[in-house]
Amino acid sequence: MDRYLGKNSMSSSNLTPNKIIPIGPTPSPAFKDIIGQSPSMKKIFRMVEKVAGSDTTILLNGETGTGKGVIARAIHECSPRRGKPLVQINCGATPEGLLESEFFGYRRGAFTGAVSDKPGKFEIANGGTIFLDEIGDMSTDLQVKVLRVLEEGEFERVGGRETIKVDARIIAATHRDLEEEVQKGHFREDLFYRLYVIPIMLPALRERKNDIPFLVHHFLEEFARKNQKRIMNVAPDAMQLLMSYPWYGNVRELKNLIERIVVLKDGDALGVEDLPEKVRLGEMPVGRRRDAAEGEEGISFQTAVSEFEKALILSALEKTNWVKNRAADLLQIKRTTLVEKIKRYQLEKPAGDL
């Protein structure tokens, strides 16, 4: 599982591809694309192993590019369903008018162009897993029908009358705060609680910067192999810049950058001059600049707010002896919101208080 964990004594400046070595037993192939040694990623590894053997619905939450699809595949590959299909559908990328027929299929003549029967994603995933990416973008009308599949395991094709039974494990993912969407009336509360059985929060890359050297060298190896090139070393100052950049596009943004460098560069070393100007200057994307204000010591407004919120939650938990219902009442928020924030900030009750 911890395939790409480096020695504890290694620093990002002296880490080279040859020093990325397996630690412990040979990992399952299901984890081959999950790179990380940070505490937050180790928690996710353990969570995947715990939940994979069940049929319980999983809700993955995290920013775009944090690897929700990779985690979904790992859960499927570690499960008893791994010999059956893993079917993915992006609810945000599929036109609204096509989602229902994509989900449930259709009968011949159901609409113009339906010249023959076609099974939907749920039917294809029977016995396996269906991954509903960006489920927060789904219309409320379709949410009702998905809820029925979750609760009863059945549906009808568009234009059909026959009830079809299906056995598919559902993994959903979103970058949205679904509880907030419920409060706004954009997401059904009953579907939210049906999905919110085992939530897994994926950390942003800027929250696990120590994983960046391992990711960089992994992608350098991957794209060197694909493009039949030598694996580049990374200059320490270049690695420092890569670790300092906020990566609002997360792992996906880093991966795309490394691929571009490998394809375009001739040579054995990745230096500062090979990095885009925005990385060299540590610039925040234009759309993000409004979200942060730099203080004299370089602490952003967003970070300061997060730290204040974390301290406030800890104070409430300590005052209520970690009774979450009472702490939520004290903070005047819902208990589910409090639980989510506890997980997001990785807060744990002190051992002495257990």
Secondary structure, 3 states (H helix, E strand, C coil): CCCCCCCCCCCCCCCCHHHCCCCCCCCCHHHCCCCCCCHHHHHHHHHHHHHCCCCCCEEEECCCCCCHHHHHHHHHHCCCCCCCCEEEEECCCCCHHHHHHHHHEECCCCCCCCCCCEECHHHHCCCCEEEEECHHHCCHHHHHHHHHHHHHCEEECECCCCEEECCCEEEEEECCCHHHHHHHCCCCHHHHHHHCCEEEECCCHHHCHHHHHHHHHHHHHHHHHHCCCCCCEECHHHHHHHHHCCCCCHHHHHHHHHHHHHHHCCCCEECHHHCCHHHHCCCCCHHHHCCCCCCCCCCCHHHHHHHHHHHHHHHHHHHCCCCHHHHHHHHCCCHHHHHHHHHHCCCCCCHHHC
